[in-house]
Amino acid sequence: MKNLLLLVLAVVLGVACFVPAPASAYYYRGHYYRYYYRGHYYGYHYHGRYYRHRTWVVAVNGRAGYYRYW
């Protein structure tokens, strides 16, 4: 009985991992945006603020690279 319960649990968990989640994006003027806030569309949310652009800043002098949002 215990093996059957574990098998059922494994099957349910396996199926749940392969079922895709519904996409939460907004389509506006030919582009997809992840966030819609106060009447505007944004692609990124970082530290409680919304941004439309993101770029990778290359590391210098041994420092780690980081994303810049604007």
C-alpha positions in Angstrom: 0.0 0.0 0.0 2.9 2.4 0.8 4.6 1.6 -2.5 1.3 2.4 -4.4 1.0 5.7 -2.6 4.5 6.7 -3.4 4.0 5.6 -7.1 0.8 7.7 -7.3 2.6 10.7 -5.8 5.5 10.3 -8.2 3.2 10.2 -11.2 1.2 13.3 -10.1 4.4 15.2 -9.4 5.9 14.1 -12.7 2.8 15.2 -14.7 2.7 18.5 -12.8 6.3 19.3 -13.8 5.5 18.9 -17.5 2.3 20.8 -17.7 3.1 24.3 -18.9 2.0 27.2 -16.8 -0.2 29.8 -18.5 1.8 32.6 -20.0 1.4 35.9 -18.1 2.4 38.4 -20.8 0.7 41.4 -22.3 0.9 41.9 -26.1 1.1 45.5 -27.2 2.1 46.9 -30.6 3.9 43.8 -31.7 5.8 43.1 -28.5 5.2 41.0 -25.4 5.6 42.6 -22.0 5.6 40.8 -18.7 4.2 43.6 -16.6 1.4 46.2 -16.9 1.5 48.9 -14.3 -0.5 52.2 -14.1 -1.4 52.2 -17.8 2.1 51.3 -19.1 3.8 48.2 -20.2 7.2 47.1 -18.8 9.5 44.2 -19.5 11.3 44.1 -16.2 10.7 44.4 -12.5 13.7 45.0 -10.2 13.8 46.1 -6.6 10.2 47.2 -6.6 10.4 49.3 -9.7 9.4 48.7 -13.3 11.7 49.2 -16.3 11.4 48.9 -20.0 15.1 48.1 -20.8 17.9 46.0 -19.4 21.5 45.5 -20.6 24.5 43.6 -19.3 27.4 45.8 -18.0 30.7 44.0 -18.6 32.9 43.4 -15.6 36.1 45.6 -15.2 39.1 45.1 -12.9 37.9 41.8 -11.6 34.5 43.0 -10.5 31.4 41.0 -11.3 29.2 42.1 -14.2 25.7 43.2 -13.6 22.4 44.2 -15.3 21.6 47.9 -15.7 17.9 48.8 -15.9 16.4 52.0 -17.4 
